[in-house]
Amino acid sequence: MKKIIKIPIIDCRIELITAATIELGLQLADLKPNGKSYSALVVPKSSHFATLLFEKDNITPGLIVHECKHILNIFFEGIGQDLDLQNDELECYFLQYIFEQVNKTLNVKN
C-alpha cells in the first residue's frame, strides 16, 4: 500500500508505505536498501516531505507514534519551529494529528 498524507497549514506531505518487508517498501518508494533490518523506517526526502515505511505485519500504535515523532522533528526543522520543553503544546497537537492521520489510513487497533 502506498498513499500520500497531506499535512495542512505547514504544507508538508508523508508518503506512507506498507509492505511485507522494509526492503520491498524501499523499492516502492524508489529508494535503495541499506542492508539494515527494521520493522519501520522514516526517510526524509526534503524538509517538507518524508517517506514512512512499515512492515505490514509488525505495525502497532506505539510504533506508529514512535515514527511520527521522527516525522515531526523533520517537519519542525523544515519550517524553523524549535522544540520547546517549557511550551510543547504545538508539538503535542502536531504529533496527535500526524498519528491520527497515519492510524486512520492503517486502521491499527491495540
N, C-alpha and C positions, 0 to 999 in steps of 0.2 A: 504494500500500500504506500502510496506517495501522495501527499497533499500539502498545499501551501496554506499557512495560517497567517492572516494579516493582523498586525498589532496597530490599531488606530492611534491617533494623536502624535505618536513619535515616528510613524511611518517606517516600521520595521516588519520583517517577514521571517517566518520559520518554515523551513522545508521539513516536514515531518515524514519520516520513512520507517516502516516496519518491514522486516524481512526475517527469513529463517535464521540467518546469521548476519553478523555485522559486515562481514566481507561482501555478502550479496547486497546489503544495504548501501555500502560504499559504491558498488558498481551502479546501483540505481541512481545514486547522486553524482555519478561521473567523477568519483574520487578514487584514488589509488589505495589499496590496502596497505597497512603499515606493518603487518606481521604480528601485531599485538592482539590479545584476546579481551574483548569487552562484551558486556550484555547491553550496554548503551553508550552512546558517544555523541558529543556536540562538536561540530566542526564549523568554526566561523568562516564565512565566505566574504564578508565585509563587515563594517561597523553596524550595518542595519539589516544584515541577512545571515542566518545561521541554519545549518542542517542539523536536525535532531534525529538520531538513528536509534532504534530499539530492536533487539531480538524479540520477535513476537511472542515467544513462549516464556519470556522472563520479565514481563512488564508488571510492576507493582506501583501503587500510588506513591510510595516512598521514593522509588527510583525516578518516577516522573518529576517529583518535586526537586530531587537532587539535580537532575539535568536542567530543569527550568531555572534553577539558581545560577547555573553556569551561563545560560542564555541571558538572564537578567544582567549579569555582570558585563557581558559583551555589549549589550544594547546600552546600558548606562554609560559605559565608557564612550560608546559611539555618539551619544547625544551630549556628552560632557556633564553628566549628572554624577556627582560624588556620592558614595555610600556614607551615610551619616548615622553613627551609633547612638546619637542622642535624639535623633528625629528620623526614624526609619519607616514612618507611615507610608510614604510614597513607595518605597521598596516593597513593603508588605502587600499593598494593593496591587502593584505590578506583578509580583510573584503569584498572588492569588489568581489574577486574570490569566496569566500565561498557563498556569496549571489547569484552570478550568477549561480553557480552550483546547489544550492538548488532551486532557482526560475525556472531554466531551467527544472528541474525534476517536479516541481509542476505546472509550467505554469500558475502562478498567474498574472492576469492583474489588473491594477488600477481600 
